Amino acid sequence: MTEPLVIDVVSDVVCPWCFIGKRRLEKAVAMRPDIPVEIRWRPYFLNDWVPREGMDRDAYLTAKFGSPERYQGIAGRVAAAAEAEGLRYNVGAIARQPNTLDCHRLILWARNTGTAPEMKQRLMELYFTEGADLTDREVLVKAAADCGMDAELTRALLASDRDVDRVTQEAMQAKEAGIDGVPCFIFGGVLAVSGAQDPIYLADAMARARDEVKRRSDLAVSTVAS
């Protein structure tokens, strides 16, 4: 197999399991240096009902879980899982729940500088570890600059409607395709894995997808030859 295995990762920057899943996928890729990969970050709106300007975190937790207190037990388990992966989910630092449309636009634009993975990681660190307000445009501009993007251009793009429809449509298509939980890893367009699975499981999925892609390619060549 000479072409890299394409891994489409459907996820959201405010999904804690996506934060953890990204790290586990990186570990899986490191386990299989024999399988070249191309990772493509795809948008998903975990909470598409959150207004564009974001909302108070406690109000969000009340709307989604009944109360902030009811979320504490869940948060503790997720924070422990994050810590096991060398990540920090600083639950108490988050004061605002953002709409993530602009975050996904940044990740899309970061492809132009080859820094989409760094952009994805930085946004999640800002949110989960530093408690930054991802509805604050200047926070997003600085994140972009930290990832090698032009700050003034990014500021202008964020102030425009550039790629709003594109990102929204792609996120909607993911849900229409039946993806109702993230992260969702799609390996080679032939195998989908849902959830922040163990790196060993993800590495095995990579190998199975590679073999299936090769089998289909060989079958296509054989069909043409006959």
VOBA-1610 file (N, C-alpha, C; in pm, whole numbers, padded with zeros to 5 digits, always signed):
BEGIN
Met+00085-00118+00000Met+00000+00000+00000Met+00089+00123+00000Thr+00090+00199-00110Thr+00176+00316-00120Thr+00105+00444-00078Glu-00024+00451-00103Glu-00100+00569-00063Glu-00128+00564+00087Pro-00126+00680+00153Pro-00155+00679+00297Pro-00300+00639+00324Leu-00322+00579+00437Leu-00456+00546+00481Leu-00521+00674+00533Val-00631+00712+00472Val-00701+00833+00514Val-00786+00803+00637Ile-00767+00882+00741Ile-00847+00869+00862Ile-00926+00998+00880Asp-01056+00989+00862Asp-01143+01103+00885Asp-01189+01099+01030Val-01161+01205+01104Val-01199+01212+01245Val-01311+01314+01259Val-01430+01265+01288Val-01545+01352+01309Val-01552+01381+01458Ser-01538+01508+01495Ser-01532+01540+01638Ser-01560+01688+01661Asp-01572+01724+01788Asp-01595+01863+01825Asp-01494+01903+01931Val-01456+02030+01931Val-01350+02074+02022Val-01398+02085+02167Val-01529+02080+02191Val-01578+02086+02330Val-01626+01951+02379Cys-01592+01847+02307Cys-01625+01711+02349Cys-01504+01653+02424Pro-01515+01626+02553Pro-01398+01577+02627Pro-01346+01443+02576Trp-01436+01357+02529Trp-01390+01229+02475Trp-01319+01247+02342Cys-01349+01356+02271Cys-01274+01387+02148Cys-01133+01432+02183Phe-01120+01507+02292Phe-00990+01549+02345Phe-00905+01427+02376Ile-00966+01332+02444Ile-00897+01208+02481Ile-00874+01120+02357Gly-00976+01114+02270Gly-00966+01030+02151Gly-00855+01073+02057Lys-00831+01203+02047Lys-00723+01251+01962Lys-00589+01198+02011Arg-00567+01204+02140Arg-00442+01153+02197Arg-00428+01003+02175Arg-00539+00929+02192Arg-00533+00784+02172Arg-00508+00748+02026Leu-00563+00826+01934Leu-00536+00801+01793Leu-00389+00826+01762Glu-00332+00931+01819Glu-00190+00959+01798Glu-00104+00843+01848Lys-00142+00784+01959Lys-00069+00669+02011Lys-00083+00549+01917Ala-00204+00531+01863Ala-00228+00420+01770Ala-00143+00436+01644Val-00137+00557+01592Val-00056+00583+01473Val+00092+00553+01502Ala+00138+00591+01621Ala+00277+00565+01658Ala+00305+00415+01670Met+00202+00336+01703Met+00219+00191+01713Met+00237+00125+01577Arg+00189+00189+01472Arg+00195+00129+01339Arg+00269+00220+01241Pro+00400+00236+01260Pro+00479+00320+01168Pro+00482+00264+01026Asp+00441+00139+01012Asp+00438+00076+00880Asp+00316+00118+00799Ile+00221+00187+00863Ile+00100+00231+00793Ile+00101+00383+00784Pro+00136+00438+00667Pro+00131+00584+00653Pro-00015+00630+00657Val-00038+00743+00721Val-00175+00790+00736Val-00187+00937+00697Glu-00307+00974+00659Glu-00344+01114+00639Glu-00469+01137+00724Ile-00457+01222+00824Ile-00568+01246+00915Ile-00640+01374+00874Arg-00771+01363+00856Arg-00853+01478+00819Arg-00953+01505+00930Trp-00952+01627+00982Trp-01039+01664+01094Trp-01171+01717+01040Arg-01279+01650+01075Arg-01412+01684+01023Arg-01498+01747+01134Pro-01579+01847+01100Pro-01658+01916+01202Pro-01780+01837+01249Tyr-01816+01864+01373Tyr-01936+01808+01432Tyr-01981+01907+01540Phe-02111+01930+01548Phe-02165+02018+01651Phe-02228+01933+01761Leu-02154+01916+01869Leu-02204+01837+01980Leu-02330+01900+02040Asn-02331+02032+02042Asn-02444+02106+02098Asn-02486+02214+01998Asp-02557+02174+01894Asp-02591+02271+01790Asp-02696+02372+01835Trp-02750+02353+01956Trp-02849+02446+02009Trp-02787+02562+02087Val-02658+02554+02114Val-02591+02664+02184Val-02583+02784+02090Pro-02625+02902+02133Pro-02626+03018+02044Pro-02486+03056+01996Arg-02480+03126+01886Arg-02353+03161+01824Arg-02262+03237+01922Glu-02321+03318+02009Glu-02240+03395+02104Glu-02201+03314+02227Gly-02243+03187+02234Gly-02214+03105+02349Gly-02310+03132+02463Met-02285+03065+02576Met-02374+03083+02691Met-02300+03052+02820Asp-02359+03093+02930Asp-02302+03065+03061Asp-02290+02914+03082Arg-02179+02871+03135Arg-02152+02727+03152Arg-02254+02661+03245Asp-02285+02726+03357Asp-02381+02667+03450Asp-02520+02654+03387Ala-02557+02754+03306Ala-02686+02747+03237Ala-02686+02632+03138Tyr-02574+02612+03073Tyr-02561+02500+02978Tyr-02571+02366+03051Leu-02499+02351+03160Leu-02501+02225+03234Leu-02640+02197+03292Thr-02710+02302+03330Thr-02846+02284+03379Thr-02938+02237+03269Ala-02923+02298+03150Ala-03007+02260+03037Ala-02979+02117+02990Lys-02853+02076+02995Lys-02816+01945+02941Lys-02821+01831+03043Phe-02785+01862+03169Phe-02774+01756+03269Phe-02869+01773+03388Gly-02940+01886+03393Gly-03031+01910+03505Gly-02978+02008+03606Ser-02845+02004+03626Ser-02779+02099+03716Ser-02628+02079+03703Pro-02549+02182+03739Pro-02403+02164+03738Pro-02358+02051+03830Glu-02428+02036+03941Glu-02390+01933+04039Glu-02406+01792+03981Arg-02508+01773+03901Arg-02532+01640+03843Arg-02422+01604+03743Tyr-02354+01703+03691Tyr-02246+01676+03596Tyr-02115+01640+03665Gln-02102+01673+03791Gln-01974+01657+03859Gln-01923+01513+03858Gly-02014+01417+03879Gly-01972+01278+03879Gly-01919+01234+03744Ile-01989+01276+03639Ile-01944+01245+03502Ile-01809+01310+03477Ala-01799+01438+03513Ala-01676+01514+03488Ala-01556+01451+03557Gly-01577+01400+03678Gly-01467+01338+03751Gly-01411+01217+03678Arg-01499+01135+03625Arg-01455+01015+03552Arg-01382+01054+03423Val-01434+01154+03354Val-01371+01197+03229Val-01236+01261+03257Ala-01229+01342+03363Ala-01102+01406+03399Ala-00996+01303+03432Ala-01036+01194+03498Ala-00942+01087+03531Ala-00892+01017+03404Ala-00983+00996+03309Ala-00943+00934+03183Ala-00848+01025+03106Ala-00873+01155+03111Ala-00785+01251+03043Ala-00647+01250+03107Glu-00644+01249+03239Glu-00516+01249+03311Glu-00433+01126+03277Ala-00500+01013+03258Ala-00430+00890+03222Ala-00363+00900+03086Glu-00411+00992+03004Glu-00352+01013+02871Glu-00256+01132+02869Gly-00227+01188+02986Gly-00137+01301+02993Gly-00202+01434+02960Leu-00336+01439+02972Leu-00411+01560+02943Leu-00475+01611+03071Arg-00515+01738+03069Arg-00581+01794+03187Arg-00716+01851+03151Tyr-00820+01796+03212Tyr-00956+01848+03198Tyr-00983+01927+03325Asn-00964+02057+03318Asn-00977+02147+03432Asn-01122+02193+03442Val-01207+02107+03492Val-01352+02127+03488Val-01396+02261+03547Gly-01338+02298+03659Gly-01381+02418+03728Gly-01341+02548+03660Ala-01252+02540+03561Ala-01205+02663+03496Ala-01298+02711+03385Ile-01388+02627+03339Ile-01473+02661+03225Ile-01592+02744+03271Ala-01602+02866+03218Ala-01711+02956+03257Ala-01811+02980+03144Arg-01767+02957+03020Arg-01854+02981+02905Arg-01861+02857+02818Gln-01980+02825+02770Gln-01999+02715+02675Gln-02010+02776+02536Pro-01914+02748+02448Pro-01916+02813+02318Pro-01995+02736+02212Asn-02042+02809+02115Asn-02082+02751+01987Asn-01950+02731+01912Thr-01931+02617+01846Thr-01799+02586+01792Thr-01785+02607+01641Leu-01879+02676+01581Leu-01871+02700+01437Leu-01740+02769+01398Asp-01703+02875+01470Asp-01581+02947+01437Asp-01457+02863+01462Cys-01462+02778+01563Cys-01348+02688+01589Cys-01326+02594+01471His-01434+02541+01417His-01421+02451+01303His-01376+02525+01177Arg-01415+02653+01166Arg-01364+02732+01054Arg-01213+02749+01067Leu-01164+02773+01186Leu-01020+02785+01207Leu-00947+02657+01167Ile-01000+02545+01208Ile-00936+02417+01175Ile-00934+02396+01024Leu-01041+02434+00957Leu-01047+02424+00812Leu-00940+02511+00748Trp-00929+02635+00793Trp-00830+02726+00734Trp-00688+02684+00767Ala-00669+02618+00880Ala-00534+02575+00919Ala-00479+02469+00824Arg-00566+02407+00746Arg-00517+02312+00645Arg-00423+02381+00547Asn-00447+02510+00522Asn-00366+02583+00424Asn-00221+02598+00469Thr-00198+02593+00599Thr-00062+02603+00650Thr-00012+02469+00704Gly-00092+02365+00683Gly-00053+02232+00728Gly-00053+02216+00879Thr-00133+02300+00947Thr-00132+02298+01094Thr-00269+02265+01153Ala-00353+02196+01078Ala-00485+02160+01131Ala-00477+02079+01260Pro-00386+01981+01270Pro-00378+01906+01397Pro-00340+01995+01516Glu-00245+02087+01490Glu-00204+02179+01596Glu-00317+02273+01636Met-00393+02318+01536Met-00506+02408+01564Met-00611+02336+01647Lys-00640+02213+01608Lys-00737+02131+01683Lys-00692+02115+01827Gln-00567+02079+01845Gln-00514+02056+01979Gln-00516+02184+02062Arg-00474+02294+02001Arg-00467+02420+02075Arg-00604+02465+02123Leu-00705+02452+02038Leu-00840+02492+02077Leu-00891+02407+02193Met-00864+02278+02188Met-00910+02191+02296Met-00835+02218+02426Glu-00706+02247+02416Glu-00630+02282+02536Glu-00681+02413+02596Leu-00709+02510+02510Leu-00763+02637+02559Leu-00891+02616+02637Tyr-00977+02532+02582Tyr-01108+02510+02644Tyr-01098+02423+02768Phe-01042+02304+02754Phe-01045+02207+02864Phe-00943+02235+02974Thr-00826+02284+02937Thr-00720+02301+03035Thr-00713+02443+03091Glu-00729+02542+03002Glu-00713+02681+03044Glu-00846+02750+03072Gly-00957+02688+03034Gly-01087+02748+03058Gly-01111+02873+02976Ala-01046+02885+02862Ala-01059+03004+02778Ala-01198+03011+02715Asp-01240+03131+02683Asp-01370+03154+02621Asp-01353+03148+02469Leu-01396+03039+02410Leu-01380+03022+02265Leu-01483+03101+02184Thr-01566+03179+02253Thr-01653+03273+02181Thr-01584+03409+02167Asp-01472+03427+02233Asp-01395+03552+02226Asp-01309+03548+02100Arg-01338+03637+02007Arg-01268+03635+01879Arg-01118+03653+01895Glu-01076+03736+01990Glu-00933+03758+02007Glu-00862+03633+02062Val-00933+03553+02139Val-00877+03425+02184Val-00852+03335+02063Leu-00946+03335+01970Leu-00931+03253+01850Leu-00820+03306+01759Val-00809+03437+01747Val-00704+03497+01664Val-00567+03463+01720Lys-00552+03471+01852Lys-00423+03437+01911Lys-00392+03289+01893Ala-00492+03205+01906Ala-00471+03061+01885Ala-00423+03036+01743Ala-00484+03105+01648Ala-00443+03090+01509Ala-00299+03135+01489Ala-00264+03248+01548Ala-00127+03299+01536Ala-00027+03202+01599Asp-00065+03144+01712Asp+00021+03046+01778Asp+00047+02925+01690Cys-00046+02899+01597Cys-00033+02784+01507Cys+00021+02824+01370Gly+00078+02945+01361Gly+00143+02986+01237Gly+00055+03053+01135Met-00069+03084+01171Met-00159+03152+01079Met-00146+03304+01094Asp-00179+03377+00989Asp-00171+03522+00991Asp-00283+03580+01078Ala-00248+03656+01180Ala-00347+03706+01276Ala-00447+03802+01212Glu-00398+03896+01133Glu-00488+03996+01075Glu-00583+03932+00974Leu-00531+03840+00894Leu-00615+03770+00797Leu-00720+03687+00871Thr-00678+03619+00976Thr-00772+03537+01054Thr-00881+03623+01116Arg-00843+03738+01170Arg-00941+03828+01230Arg-01045+03872+01126Ala-00998+03903+01006Ala-01089+03946+00900Ala-01180+03832+00856Leu-01126+03713+00846Leu-01206+03598+00805Leu-01312+03564+00909Leu-01274+03571+01035Leu-01370+03542+01142Leu-01485+03644+01143Ala-01455+03765+01103Ala-01557+03869+01100Ala-01650+03855+00981Ser-01612+03768+00888Ser-01692+03745+00768Ser-01772+03617+00781Asp-01847+03584+00675Asp-01923+03458+00672Asp-01848+03349+00595Arg-01721+03369+00574Arg-01641+03274+00495Arg-01650+03134+00554Asp-01694+03040+00472Asp-01701+02897+00503Asp-01799+02860+00614Val-01887+02953+00652Val-01991+02921+00750Val-02082+02812+00694Asp-02127+02830+00572Asp-02217+02732+00510Asp-02146+02598+00489Arg-02021+02604+00449Arg-01946+02480+00424Arg-01932+02397+00551Val-01891+02460+00659Val-01873+02388+00785Val-02006+02337+00839Thr-02109+02422+00831Thr-02241+02383+00880Thr-02295+02264+00803Gln-02280+02269+00672Gln-02329+02159+00588Gln-02255+02030+00616Glu-02124+02038+00633Glu-02046+01917+00659Glu-02084+01856+00794Ala-02106+01942+00893Ala-02147+01892+01025Ala-02285+01827+01018Met-02374+01886+00941Met-02507+01830+00926Met-02502+01697+00852Gln-02415+01687+00752Gln-02403+01563+00676Gln-02355+01448+00765Ala-02270+01480+00861Ala-02223+01376+00953Ala-02339+01318+01032Lys-02428+01404+01079Lys-02544+01356+01155Lys-02641+01281+01063Glu-02659+01332+00942Glu-02747+01265+00847Glu-02694+01128+00808Ala-02562+01111+00816Ala-02500+00982+00785Ala-02512+00883+00901Gly-02570+00929+01012Gly-02593+00840+01125Gly-02493+00853+01238Ile-02403+00949+01229Ile-02307+00970+01337Ile-02375+01048+01447Asp-02401+00981+01559Asp-02470+01047+01670Asp-02386+01050+01797Gly-02261+01012+01784Gly-02168+01017+01895Gly-02028+01040+01843Val-01951+01121+01914Val-01814+01151+01872Val-01718+01131+01989Pro-01591+01101+01957Pro-01532+01100+01824Pro-01575+00978+01743Cys-01573+00997+01612Cys-01596+00886+01520Cys-01480+00884+01422Phe-01412+00770+01417Phe-01296+00755+01330Phe-01337+00671+01209Ile-01316+00725+01091Ile-01348+00652+00968Ile-01217+00621+00897Phe-01184+00494+00893Phe-01055+00449+00838Phe-01069+00409+00693Gly-01003+00483+00606Gly-00999+00447+00464Gly-01134+00445+00396Gly-01234+00505+00458Gly-01368+00504+00400Gly-01435+00368+00405Val-01374+00271+00477Val-01430+00136+00479Val-01464+00084+00618Leu-01414+00154+00722Leu-01436+00105+00858Leu-01453+00225+00952Ala-01563+00224+01027Ala-01589+00333+01122Ala-01581+00279+01265Val-01518+00355+01350Val-01507+00322+01492Val-01557+00441+01572Ser-01652+00416+01659Ser-01709+00524+01739Ser-01656+00519+01881Gly-01625+00635+01934Gly-01579+00644+02072Gly-01428+00653+02084Ala-01383+00702+02200Ala-01239+00717+02227Ala-01182+00582+02268Gln-01169+00494+02172Gln-01126+00357+02199Gln-00979+00350+02238Asp-00941+00238+02297Asp-00804+00213+02335Asp-00712+00221+02213Pro-00590+00275+02227Pro-00498+00284+02114Pro-00474+00151+02043Ile-00470+00041+02119Ile-00448-00090+02056Ile-00564-00124+01963Tyr-00685-00094+02008Tyr-00803-00120+01924Tyr-00798-00035+01798Leu-00760+00092+01812Leu-00753+00181+01697Leu-00643+00137+01601Ala-00531+00092+01655Ala-00422+00045+01570Ala-00465-00078+01491Asp-00540-00166+01556Asp-00593-00284+01486Asp-00691-00244+01377Ala-00773-00143+01405Ala-00868-00095+01304Ala-00794-00038+01184Met-00684+00032+01209Met-00602+00084+01100Met-00555-00030+01008Ala-00506-00138+01069Ala-00454-00250+00991Ala-00566-00319+00913Arg-00681-00335+00977Arg-00794-00400+00908Arg-00842-00314+00790Ala-00846-00183+00812Ala-00890-00095+00705Ala-00789-00094+00591Arg-00662-00092+00624Arg-00559-00098+00520Arg-00574-00223+00435Asp-00593-00336+00499Asp-00607-00462+00426Asp-00732-00461+00338Glu-00842-00402+00389Glu-00965-00397+00311Glu-00951-00303+00192Val-00885-00192+00211Val-00863-00098+00101Val-00778-00166-00007Lys-00676-00238+00035Lys-00589-00307-00061Lys-00667-00416-00133Arg-00751-00490-00059Arg-00830-00596-00122Arg-00921-00539-00230Arg-00986-00428-00199Arg-01076-00366-00297Arg-01001-00312-00417Ser-00881-00258-00391Ser-00799-00206-00501Ser-00755-00319-00592Asp-00711-00430-00532Asp-00667-00545-00611Asp-00783-00603-00691Leu-00901-00605-00631Leu-01020-00657-00699Leu-01057-00569-00818Ala-01044-00438-00799Ala-01077-00346-00909Ala-00980-00364-01025Val-00850-00379-00992Val-00749-00399-01096Val-00776-00530-01170Ser-00810-00634-01093Ser-00837-00765-01153Ser-00958-00760-01245Thr-01060-00684-01203Thr-01182-00673-01284Thr-01154-00601-01415Val-01075-00495-01406Val-01041-00420-01527Val-00959-00506-01622Ala-00863-00582-01564Ala-00775-00666-01645Ala-00850-00777-01717Ser-00958-00824-01654Ser-01033-00934-01714Ser-01131-00883-01818
//
